[in-house]
Every structure is written in C-alpha cells, then in structure tokens.
Amino acid sequence: MHYVFIPGAWHGGWSWHAVGSRIRAAGHGATALTMPGLNLGDDPAGLRLTDAVDHIVAAVEARDLRDVVLVGHSWGGIPITGAAHRLAGRLAGIAYFSAFIPRPGESMAAAMGPMEGFVRDTIAASPDQTIGIDFGSFTQGLMPGEPEQLQRVVFDQLLPQPGGYMTDAQDLPGVETLGLPVTYVLAENDHALAAPGDELAARVGTRPIMVPGGHEALLTHPDEVAKALLA
C-alpha cells in the first residue's frame, strides 16, 4: 500500500516524516504532502478549502498512486474527507489520526463552537486572510507537558493557516459510505480536538485505536502511531 499523509493546521508534510519513515521500513510507500500556502514563501491569500482538496487529488493522480491509504492529522481530516470521495477507486483505506471528522456542511471554525467568532474575526482582520497560533496556545493545547526545547523546535516550523481552510465546509456524506476500511487512531492525552475522539470515530462507524501521547504524538511517539496505522 501507499500511505499519503496530510498534516494538521499550521503544519507541513515534515510533521509526518518520522511516521512515514517507519511505514516505509515496513515495506509500504509513503508520501507526505504540504498543503498550498504552508510552504515557506507561499502566498496564502485567497486560498480555499477546495485548493487543499484539489492538491491532494492532483498529487495522487500525478504519481498514479494505487492502493492508497489517505491519512489526515487534526484539521487534515477535513481535506482527506473531500479527497476520498474523488479518489475512491484508488484507495485501499482512510485513516484519521487525532483528526477532526466534519459533519456534512460543517467547517473547522464552526466545530470550534464559542471560538468560531474569534477565528472568523481574526482571519478577516489579517492582511493575507490567515490565522496563526501563539506559543502559549500551542504548548497548552497541542504539546502540553513536553520539554520546552522540543516545543520551540516544533513551534518554529509552524506557518499561519489559510483562512479559507478553516471557514469553508463540504456538503458530503461520511467516508464510511465509500465501502472502504476506515481507521481512527487517537492519542490518549489529546485535549486539542473539537469533539471527543470516540465521538469523532463513531461518525465513521469505528472505534479509536489508542496510542500514547498528546496531539503531536506523530512527532513524540512515531513508533506507536505507525504501528497503529499498520494494524
């Protein structure tokens, strides 16, 4: 199989490299994608969620990949949901790692409940229509309890998220309707999800496979995350 990894908000494909190398060592292909606007030097202004979905589809088709497992982390669960419907004939499975799974018509911003207004206002006020994350919010929400030196190394890789990625929604049925295996891997100390992980897994008719660590367990516990994805 060939695993195609999609990062979460503010992250690039680099965040999946440790897990991907272990997937390759197990005999599978692995490709980690960075979404448009999240490479250093990209212009993020005006990007919409459809641009991220199109990027995934184009990358898989351009490489003529088959037996693909789409894997999304955090916000990455949203674009892989859209891409899965367009790539179903090339897929062997879909995997969510501590990822958000949207209901039809639900954006990432809307799923954040009371924070939706803040997210939309921040994007609207930004010159390039992006939203960033400060170090305090990152450490408390995404990487609590880790050594500060490691937190700063990861934080320094982050780039502002294109606003349309957060505010746009897709009116699509769940991926469980595609007749493909669906896996949900959940970090046991993840407190950054917009809904409880078991509830999100239930949206696609599965139960979570638990791994140690927090929201960034793909970086801090890559052995366990890779093992769970290969199970």
Order of alpha helices (4+ residues) and beta strands (2+ residues): beta-alpha-beta-alpha-beta-alpha-beta-alpha-alpha-beta-alpha-beta-alpha-beta-alpha-beta-alpha-alpha
